């Protein structure tokens, strides 16, 4: 129940009611609970506890109508008003700093009188993972059977519960988890709570990795490493038996394979784990000969988007290819040299040739040569057309077709908009609309249309719609004008271009002449993207 103000009686009639309200302070409020609702460990936080929630919720009771002032080490961090039931709650709008906090609360009544502060609620915010470099498995002791003693790495034992020993941070309250794979490939986890000292033991079998959590639940970056050769780790088939492992290391003795899905990345990855871009990320390490198969279908069978290859990144001096999902904020980093196969449902299956870092369409119905090829789609068939190193031309593309242009400067000519997927590949590629009254919206189509730096609307009254972000994602820097901007080019005898985002995204500049053709130039407000549209094409800023 909320506490109530005392009834006060003053015999001196010279003190009016207003003065009485100003003299007497309200009763102190209470702070009944602090709620941690972030990270792996959640629930009610005890005074003196540790949390990784930088915006915990504070709750309590008091007098209805009073304002609650929340202070940390005496400095106000926010206010809230008591509701009619005498309840209050407050969550900081910004992250609280890592370290010790002492929260006190004060009630202020409508007349401005303040109560005495409450006693402090002390707790610590800890978001720094333990130092994993101090974590190691140093020994495996066989104490059963005819042969006993220490077991060397890579050897076998008949002891079904050998004693594992190792070192950790030595910090009391930390938990070491030993991950174990049995003969069927099943992965299990055995937590060991550290009480004191730096030597810790656990009985288990076949250890393959270890991870460490501190008292706040910070786990750092965990790695699952395959040893040997020709092994296949299928995270999707394991159905959650492996979780919260951010790095898969395929570098055994050769030709290991990882299979995983969008759900596996979301379940195992961590936000901004390797690159600060707001995405949930996993990493795969490996060598030439190792392989990754990445699918985009969720366990319920839905297909919320596609995996798209982005620019490479360097992490810790190692180059990784980046694959981002168009429907979820998910990202997979794969060490350069590993062959990656993308299984995008409904959009065809591509793999990456590490030698040229280029997509190659699997199971193509028509393939390429190393010369400049002209590949004609068969009308009425769902063709899968693959280009190569030459400057290839694809024609009659339409219903159900999948086209990948390869590494040359390719031209893909489409008759209709009901294709399955179009990818220009590497080089400067052009998408030509040979149909009539066609409408291509790059933002809506997402990964179904990518890898094109130039568009030709033809003469059939066709329309291209795009955001500035589409230019930044698909254009090429200094492609036609050396001004440092990422550029796309649109030609056409007629037709329309709809610039999405309105005046807040686009501004019209002057004209530019490229190869004797006059273009109107449109630039995003940030000055980083530039669209050049032939003057015969009508442009509308929406």
C-alpha positions as CSV (number, residue, x, y, z in Angstrom):
1,X,0.0,0.0,0.0
2,X,1.1,3.6,-0.7
3,X,2.2,5.5,2.4
4,X,-0.1,8.5,3.3
5,X,0.7,12.0,4.6
6,X,-0.1,12.6,8.2
7,X,-3.1,14.9,9.2
8,X,-1.6,18.0,10.8
9,X,-3.5,20.4,13.1
10,X,-2.2,23.8,14.1
11,X,-3.9,25.8,16.8
12,X,-2.5,29.1,15.8
13,X,-5.1,30.7,13.5
14,X,-2.5,33.1,12.1
15,X,-0.9,30.3,10.1
16,X,-3.1,29.8,7.1
17,X,-3.5,26.5,5.2
18,X,-1.0,27.5,2.4
19,X,1.7,28.0,5.0
20,X,0.9,24.7,6.6
21,X,1.4,23.0,3.2
22,X,4.8,24.6,2.8
23,X,6.0,23.7,6.3
24,X,5.5,20.0,6.3
25,X,7.4,17.7,4.0
26,X,5.8,14.7,2.4
27,X,6.5,11.2,3.6
28,X,9.5,9.4,2.0
29,X,8.6,7.1,-0.9
30,X,9.8,3.5,-1.1
31,X,11.8,1.7,-3.7
32,X,10.6,-1.9,-3.8
33,X,12.4,-3.5,-6.7
34,X,14.9,-3.0,-9.4
35,X,14.3,-5.1,-12.6
36,X,17.0,-6.3,-14.9
37,X,15.3,-7.2,-18.3
38,X,18.4,-7.3,-20.6
39,X,21.1,-9.9,-21.3
40,X,21.2,-13.6,-20.5
41,X,20.5,-13.1,-16.7
42,X,17.3,-11.3,-16.0
43,X,15.0,-10.7,-13.0
44,X,14.9,-8.7,-9.8
45,X,18.2,-7.3,-8.8
46,X,19.2,-7.5,-5.1
47,X,20.8,-4.6,-3.4
48,X,24.6,-5.0,-3.8
49,X,24.1,-7.1,-6.9
50,X,25.6,-7.0,-10.4
51,X,23.7,-6.5,-13.7
52,X,24.5,-6.1,-17.4
53,X,21.3,-4.0,-17.9
54,X,22.4,-0.4,-18.4
55,X,18.7,0.8,-18.2
56,X,17.1,-1.2,-15.3
57,X,13.6,-0.3,-14.2
58,X,13.1,1.1,-10.7
59,X,9.7,0.6,-9.0
60,X,8.2,1.6,-5.7
61,X,5.3,3.2,-3.8
62,X,4.4,6.6,-2.3
63,X,1.7,9.2,-2.1
64,X,-0.5,9.7,-5.3
65,X,0.4,12.9,-7.1
66,X,3.9,13.3,-5.7
67,X,6.8,13.6,-8.0
68,X,9.6,11.1,-7.5
69,X,13.2,12.4,-8.0
70,X,15.7,9.6,-8.8
71,X,19.3,10.4,-7.9
72,X,22.5,8.4,-8.5
73,X,25.3,9.3,-6.0
74,X,23.2,12.4,-5.2
75,X,22.9,13.6,-8.9
76,X,19.4,13.6,-10.3
77,X,19.0,11.2,-13.3
78,X,15.2,11.5,-13.8
79,X,11.8,12.1,-12.5
80,X,8.4,10.3,-12.5
81,X,5.0,11.0,-11.1
82,X,3.2,8.7,-8.6
83,X,0.0,7.3,-10.1
84,X,-3.4,7.3,-8.5
85,X,-2.7,4.0,-6.9
86,X,0.5,5.2,-5.2
87,X,2.7,3.3,-7.6
88,X,5.7,4.7,-9.5
89,X,8.2,3.3,-12.0
90,X,11.2,4.8,-13.8
91,X,13.6,3.6,-16.5
92,X,16.6,5.7,-17.5
93,X,16.3,7.1,-21.1
94,X,20.0,6.7,-21.7
95,X,22.5,4.0,-20.7
96,X,23.9,4.2,-17.2
97,X,27.7,4.1,-16.9
98,X,29.6,0.9,-16.1
99,X,30.6,0.6,-12.5
100,X,29.1,1.3,-9.0
101,X,25.7,3.1,-8.6
102,X,23.9,4.3,-5.4
103,X,20.3,5.2,-6.1
104,X,18.3,7.3,-3.7
105,X,14.8,8.7,-4.2
106,X,13.0,11.8,-2.9
107,X,9.3,12.7,-3.0
108,X,8.2,16.2,-3.9
109,X,4.5,17.2,-3.3
110,X,2.5,19.6,-5.4
111,X,3.4,22.5,-3.1
112,X,7.1,21.8,-3.8
113,X,8.0,20.3,-0.4
114,X,10.6,17.5,-0.6
115,X,10.9,14.4,1.6
116,X,14.1,13.1,3.1
117,X,16.0,10.9,0.7
118,X,15.6,7.2,1.0
119,X,18.5,4.9,1.9
120,X,20.7,4.0,-1.1
121,X,20.1,1.1,-3.3
122,X,23.6,-0.1,-4.3
123,X,24.5,-2.1,-7.4
124,X,27.1,-2.5,-10.0
125,X,26.7,-2.4,-13.8
126,X,29.2,-4.8,-15.6
127,X,29.1,-5.1,-19.4
128,X,32.7,-6.0,-20.0
129,X,33.2,-9.8,-20.8
130,X,35.9,-11.7,-18.9
131,X,39.4,-11.9,-20.4
132,X,39.1,-15.1,-22.5
133,X,42.8,-15.1,-23.2
134,X,43.3,-16.5,-19.7
135,X,40.9,-19.4,-20.4
136,X,42.4,-22.7,-21.4
137,X,42.0,-26.5,-21.0
138,X,45.4,-27.6,-19.6
139,X,44.9,-31.3,-19.0
140,X,42.7,-34.4,-19.4
141,X,43.3,-37.1,-16.7
142,X,42.2,-40.7,-17.4
143,X,41.6,-42.5,-14.1
144,X,39.7,-45.6,-15.4
145,X,40.6,-48.8,-17.2
146,X,44.0,-50.5,-17.7
147,X,45.7,-47.4,-19.1
148,X,45.5,-44.3,-16.9
149,X,47.2,-40.9,-16.8
150,X,47.2,-37.7,-18.8
151,X,45.6,-37.9,-22.3
152,X,47.4,-36.0,-25.0
153,X,45.5,-33.8,-27.4
154,X,44.0,-35.8,-30.3
155,X,44.3,-39.1,-28.5
156,X,41.6,-41.5,-27.2
157,X,40.6,-42.7,-23.8
158,X,38.4,-45.4,-22.3
159,X,37.5,-43.2,-19.4
160,X,33.9,-42.0,-19.9
161,X,34.4,-39.3,-17.3
162,X,37.9,-38.0,-17.5
163,X,38.9,-35.1,-15.3
164,X,39.4,-31.9,-17.2
165,X,41.6,-29.2,-15.6
166,X,42.3,-25.7,-16.8
167,X,42.7,-22.0,-16.0
168,X,40.4,-19.1,-16.1
169,X,40.3,-15.5,-14.9
170,X,40.3,-16.7,-11.3
171,X,37.5,-14.2,-10.5
172,X,35.0,-15.5,-7.9
173,X,31.5,-15.7,-9.4
174,X,32.6,-16.4,-12.9
175,X,31.3,-19.6,-14.7
176,X,33.3,-21.6,-17.1
177,X,31.3,-23.7,-19.6
178,X,32.9,-26.7,-21.2
179,X,31.3,-27.6,-24.6
180,X,31.4,-31.3,-25.5
181,X,30.6,-33.2,-28.7
182,X,29.8,-36.9,-28.6
183,X,30.2,-39.5,-31.3
184,X,26.8,-38.5,-32.9
185,X,27.8,-34.9,-33.2
186,X,25.6,-33.7,-30.4
187,X,27.0,-30.8,-28.5
188,X,26.3,-30.4,-24.7
189,X,27.4,-27.9,-22.2
190,X,28.6,-28.3,-18.6
191,X,28.8,-25.2,-16.4
192,X,31.4,-24.9,-13.6
193,X,31.1,-22.2,-11.0
194,X,34.3,-20.6,-9.9
195,X,34.6,-20.0,-6.2
196,X,38.2,-19.1,-5.8
197,X,41.7,-19.5,-7.2
198,X,42.8,-19.9,-10.8
199,X,42.7,-23.7,-11.1
200,X,39.3,-25.2,-11.8
201,X,38.2,-28.7,-12.7
202,X,35.2,-30.5,-14.3
203,X,34.5,-34.1,-15.1
204,X,33.4,-34.6,-18.8
205,X,34.3,-36.2,-22.1
206,X,35.6,-35.1,-25.5
207,X,36.0,-31.4,-24.8
208,X,35.8,-29.2,-27.9
209,X,35.7,-25.7,-26.6
210,X,35.3,-23.6,-23.5
211,X,33.5,-20.3,-22.7
212,X,33.4,-18.1,-19.7
213,X,30.7,-15.9,-18.2
214,X,31.1,-13.3,-15.4
215,X,28.5,-12.7,-12.7
216,X,26.5,-10.3,-14.9
217,X,26.2,-12.8,-17.7
218,X,28.8,-11.3,-20.1
219,X,30.2,-14.1,-22.2
220,X,32.6,-12.6,-24.6
221,X,33.2,-14.3,-27.9
222,X,32.9,-18.1,-27.9
223,X,34.5,-20.3,-30.6
224,X,33.5,-23.8,-31.8
225,X,36.5,-25.4,-33.7
226,X,36.3,-28.4,-36.0
227,X,39.4,-30.6,-36.0
228,X,40.3,-33.2,-38.6
229,X,39.2,-33.2,-42.2
230,X,36.0,-33.7,-44.3
231,X,33.7,-32.9,-41.3
232,X,30.3,-31.4,-41.7
233,X,28.7,-29.3,-38.9
234,X,25.0,-28.7,-39.7
235,X,23.8,-26.1,-37.1
236,X,20.3,-26.3,-38.6
237,X,20.0,-30.0,-38.2
238,X,21.2,-29.7,-34.6
239,X,18.2,-27.6,-33.9
240,X,19.4,-25.4,-31.1
241,X,21.8,-27.9,-29.5
242,X,24.6,-25.3,-30.3
243,X,23.8,-21.8,-29.1
244,X,25.6,-18.6,-28.2
245,X,28.7,-19.6,-30.1
246,X,29.7,-16.6,-32.2
247,X,32.7,-18.0,-34.1
248,X,32.9,-21.3,-36.0
249,X,36.4,-22.3,-36.9
250,X,36.7,-24.8,-39.8
251,X,40.5,-24.8,-39.9
252,X,41.1,-28.4,-39.2
253,X,43.2,-30.5,-41.6
254,X,41.1,-29.7,-44.6
255,X,37.8,-29.6,-46.4
256,X,35.4,-29.0,-43.5
257,X,31.8,-27.8,-44.1
258,X,29.4,-25.6,-42.1
259,X,25.7,-25.5,-42.8
260,X,23.6,-22.9,-41.1
261,X,20.5,-20.8,-41.6
262,X,19.2,-17.3,-40.8
263,X,17.8,-18.7,-37.5
264,X,21.2,-20.1,-36.5
265,X,22.9,-16.7,-37.0
266,X,20.2,-14.9,-35.0
267,X,20.4,-17.6,-32.2
268,X,24.2,-17.8,-32.0
269,X,25.3,-14.3,-33.0
270,X,25.6,-11.1,-30.9
271,X,24.9,-7.5,-31.9
272,X,27.9,-5.5,-33.1
273,X,30.2,-8.4,-32.1
274,X,32.8,-7.7,-34.8
275,X,31.6,-4.6,-36.7
276,X,29.6,-1.7,-35.2
277,X,26.6,-1.6,-37.5
278,X,23.7,-2.6,-35.3
279,X,23.5,-6.2,-36.8
280,X,23.6,-9.6,-35.0
281,X,26.8,-11.2,-36.2
282,X,28.5,-14.5,-36.5
283,X,32.0,-15.3,-37.9
284,X,33.4,-18.3,-39.8
285,X,37.1,-18.9,-40.0
286,X,38.5,-21.3,-42.5
287,X,40.9,-22.0,-45.3
288,X,40.7,-22.7,-49.1
289,X,38.8,-26.0,-49.4
290,X,36.5,-25.3,-46.5
291,X,32.8,-24.5,-47.3
292,X,29.8,-22.7,-45.9
293,X,26.2,-23.2,-47.0
294,X,23.9,-20.4,-45.8
295,X,20.1,-20.6,-46.1
296,X,17.5,-17.9,-45.5
297,X,14.4,-19.9,-44.5
298,X,13.2,-19.8,-40.9
299,X,12.2,-23.0,-39.0
300,X,8.5,-22.3,-39.7
301,X,9.2,-22.3,-43.4
302,X,8.8,-18.6,-44.0
303,X,11.2,-16.7,-46.2
304,X,11.6,-13.2,-44.8
305,X,14.3,-12.0,-47.2
306,X,17.6,-12.9,-48.9
307,X,21.3,-13.1,-48.1
308,X,23.3,-10.5,-50.0
309,X,27.1,-10.2,-50.3
310,X,28.4,-6.8,-49.2
311,X,31.9,-5.2,-49.2
312,X,34.7,-7.1,-47.4
313,X,35.8,-6.0,-43.9
314,X,39.1,-6.6,-42.0
315,X,38.9,-7.8,-38.4
316,X,42.1,-8.4,-36.5
317,X,44.1,-8.1,-39.7
318,X,42.1,-10.9,-41.4
319,X,39.8,-10.2,-44.4
320,X,36.2,-11.4,-44.2
321,X,33.5,-11.5,-46.8
322,X,30.3,-10.0,-45.4
323,X,26.8,-11.5,-46.0
324,X,23.8,-9.4,-44.8
325,X,20.2,-10.5,-44.6
326,X,17.7,-8.2,-46.3
327,X,14.8,-8.9,-43.9
328,X,16.6,-9.2,-40.6
329,X,19.5,-7.3,-39.0
330,X,21.7,-10.4,-39.3
331,X,25.2,-10.7,-40.7
332,X,27.7,-13.5,-41.4
333,X,31.4,-12.8,-41.7
334,X,33.3,-15.5,-43.6
335,X,37.1,-15.6,-43.9
336,X,38.2,-14.9,-47.4
337,X,39.1,-18.1,-49.3
338,X,36.2,-20.2,-47.9
339,X,33.6,-21.1,-50.6
340,X,30.2,-19.8,-49.7
341,X,26.9,-21.1,-51.1
342,X,23.8,-18.9,-50.6
343,X,20.5,-20.7,-50.6
344,X,17.9,-18.0,-51.0
345,X,14.5,-19.6,-51.3
346,X,12.7,-18.6,-54.4
347,X,15.7,-16.6,-55.7
348,X,18.1,-19.3,-56.8
349,X,21.2,-20.8,-55.3
350,X,24.6,-19.1,-55.7
351,X,28.0,-19.9,-54.5
352,X,31.1,-17.7,-54.3
353,X,34.3,-18.5,-56.2
354,X,37.1,-17.3,-53.8
355,X,39.6,-16.7,-56.6
356,X,37.5,-13.9,-58.0
357,X,35.2,-13.2,-55.1
358,X,32.2,-13.5,-57.5
359,X,28.9,-15.3,-57.4
360,X,28.4,-18.4,-59.5
361,X,24.9,-19.6,-60.1
362,X,24.4,-23.2,-59.2
363,X,22.7,-25.6,-61.7
364,X,22.6,-23.1,-64.5
365,X,20.4,-24.1,-67.5
366,X,22.7,-22.0,-69.8
367,X,26.3,-21.3,-68.9
368,X,29.1,-19.0,-70.1
369,X,32.4,-19.1,-71.9
370,X,35.3,-16.8,-71.1
371,X,34.4,-14.7,-74.2
372,X,31.7,-12.1,-74.7
373,X,28.5,-14.2,-74.8
374,X,25.0,-13.6,-75.9
375,X,22.6,-15.8,-73.9
376,X,18.9,-15.9,-74.9
377,X,16.4,-17.1,-72.3
378,X,13.8,-19.6,-73.5
379,X,10.3,-18.2,-73.5
380,X,8.0,-20.2,-71.2
381,X,10.8,-21.7,-69.1
382,X,12.2,-20.7,-65.7
383,X,15.8,-20.4,-66.9
384,X,18.9,-20.1,-64.8
385,X,21.4,-18.0,-66.8
386,X,25.0,-17.6,-65.8
387,X,27.6,-15.2,-67.3
388,X,31.3,-15.3,-67.0
389,X,34.4,-13.1,-67.3
390,X,33.3,-11.5,-70.6
391,X,30.9,-8.7,-71.3
392,X,27.8,-10.8,-71.7
393,X,24.3,-9.9,-73.0
394,X,21.2,-11.7,-71.7
395,X,17.9,-11.3,-73.7
396,X,14.3,-12.3,-73.5
397,X,14.5,-12.5,-69.7
398,X,11.2,-12.8,-68.0
399,X,8.8,-15.1,-66.0
400,X,10.6,-17.1,-63.4
401,X,14.1,-16.5,-64.8
402,X,17.3,-16.2,-62.6
403,X,20.2,-14.4,-64.2
404,X,23.7,-13.8,-62.9
405,X,26.0,-11.6,-65.0
406,X,29.4,-12.8,-63.8
407,X,32.4,-10.5,-63.6
408,X,32.2,-8.6,-66.9
409,X,30.3,-5.4,-67.9
410,X,27.1,-7.2,-68.6
411,X,23.7,-6.2,-70.1
412,X,20.5,-7.9,-69.0
413,X,17.4,-7.2,-71.0
414,X,14.0,-8.0,-69.5
415,X,10.6,-8.4,-71.1
416,X,8.6,-8.5,-67.9
417,X,8.8,-7.9,-64.2
418,X,7.9,-11.4,-63.0
419,X,11.5,-12.7,-63.0
420,X,12.8,-14.6,-60.0
421,X,16.1,-12.8,-59.5
422,X,18.6,-10.6,-61.4
423,X,22.2,-10.0,-60.3
424,X,24.6,-8.0,-62.5
425,X,27.6,-9.4,-60.7
426,X,30.9,-7.6,-60.8
427,X,31.8,-4.9,-63.3
428,X,29.5,-2.0,-64.6
429,X,26.3,-3.7,-65.5
430,X,23.1,-2.4,-67.2
431,X,19.5,-3.5,-66.7
432,X,17.4,-2.7,-69.9
433,X,13.6,-2.7,-69.8
434,X,12.4,-4.0,-73.2
435,X,8.8,-4.4,-72.1
436,X,6.0,-1.8,-71.8
437,X,4.5,-0.1,-68.7
438,X,7.0,-1.9,-66.5
439,X,7.6,-0.7,-62.9
440,X,10.8,-1.6,-61.1
441,X,11.1,-0.5,-57.5
442,X,14.6,-1.2,-56.3
443,X,13.7,-0.6,-52.6
444,X,10.7,-3.0,-52.7
445,X,12.5,-5.7,-54.7
446,X,15.5,-5.8,-52.5
447,X,17.9,-8.6,-53.3
448,X,15.8,-9.7,-56.3
449,X,17.5,-6.9,-58.3
450,X,21.1,-6.1,-57.4
451,X,24.5,-5.4,-58.9
452,X,23.3,-2.9,-61.5
453,X,25.0,0.5,-61.9
454,X,23.1,1.6,-65.0
455,X,19.4,1.3,-66.0
456,X,17.8,1.8,-69.5
457,X,14.0,2.4,-69.4
458,X,13.8,1.8,-73.2
459,X,10.9,3.3,-75.1
460,X,7.9,1.5,-73.5
461,X,6.8,4.0,-70.9
462,X,8.5,2.2,-68.1
463,X,9.2,3.4,-64.5
464,X,12.1,3.1,-62.1
465,X,11.6,3.9,-58.4
466,X,14.5,4.1,-55.9
467,X,15.8,5.7,-52.7
468,X,19.1,7.4,-52.2
469,X,20.1,4.2,-50.2
470,X,19.6,2.2,-53.4
471,X,22.1,4.3,-55.2
472,X,24.6,4.0,-52.3
473,X,24.1,0.2,-52.2
474,X,24.3,-0.4,-55.9
475,X,26.2,2.4,-57.5
476,X,29.8,2.9,-58.3
477,X,32.0,5.8,-57.0
478,X,33.1,8.2,-59.8
479,X,31.6,6.0,-62.4
480,X,30.9,8.8,-64.9
481,X,31.9,12.0,-63.1
482,X,35.0,12.3,-60.9
483,X,33.4,14.1,-57.9
484,X,33.9,11.5,-55.2
485,X,30.2,10.5,-55.1
486,X,28.6,7.0,-55.6
487,X,26.7,7.2,-58.9
488,X,24.0,5.5,-60.9
489,X,23.0,6.3,-64.5
490,X,19.5,6.1,-66.0
491,X,18.9,6.3,-69.8
492,X,15.7,6.1,-71.8
493,X,13.8,7.4,-74.8
494,X,10.9,8.1,-72.4
495,X,9.5,6.9,-69.1
496,X,9.7,8.0,-65.5
497,X,12.0,7.9,-62.5
498,X,10.4,8.3,-59.1
499,X,12.9,9.5,-56.4
500,X,11.5,8.2,-53.1
501,X,12.0,10.0,-49.9
502,X,10.9,13.4,-51.0
503,X,12.7,16.7,-50.7
504,X,14.3,15.5,-47.5
505,X,16.3,13.0,-49.5
506,X,17.0,14.6,-52.9
507,X,18.0,17.9,-54.4
508,X,18.3,18.7,-58.2
509,X,21.5,20.2,-59.3
510,X,22.7,21.2,-62.8
511,X,23.2,19.1,-65.9
512,X,26.1,16.9,-67.0
513,X,27.1,15.6,-70.4
514,X,28.4,12.1,-70.7
515,X,29.4,10.7,-74.1
516,X,27.4,13.4,-75.8
517,X,24.2,12.7,-73.8
518,X,22.8,15.3,-71.4
519,X,21.8,14.2,-67.9
520,X,20.0,15.9,-65.1
521,X,21.9,15.4,-61.8
522,X,20.1,14.6,-58.5
523,X,22.1,14.4,-55.2
524,X,21.1,13.2,-51.8
525,X,21.2,15.8,-49.0
526,X,24.3,14.1,-47.5
527,X,26.1,14.7,-50.8
528,X,27.3,11.1,-51.0
529,X,24.9,9.7,-53.7
530,X,24.3,11.0,-57.2
531,X,21.8,9.9,-59.8
532,X,22.2,11.0,-63.4
533,X,19.0,10.8,-65.5
534,X,18.9,11.3,-69.3
535,X,17.0,14.5,-70.1
536,X,14.3,12.6,-72.1
537,X,13.1,10.8,-68.9
538,X,10.6,12.5,-66.6
539,X,11.7,12.7,-62.9
540,X,9.4,13.1,-59.9
541,X,10.6,13.6,-56.3
542,X,8.0,11.8,-54.2
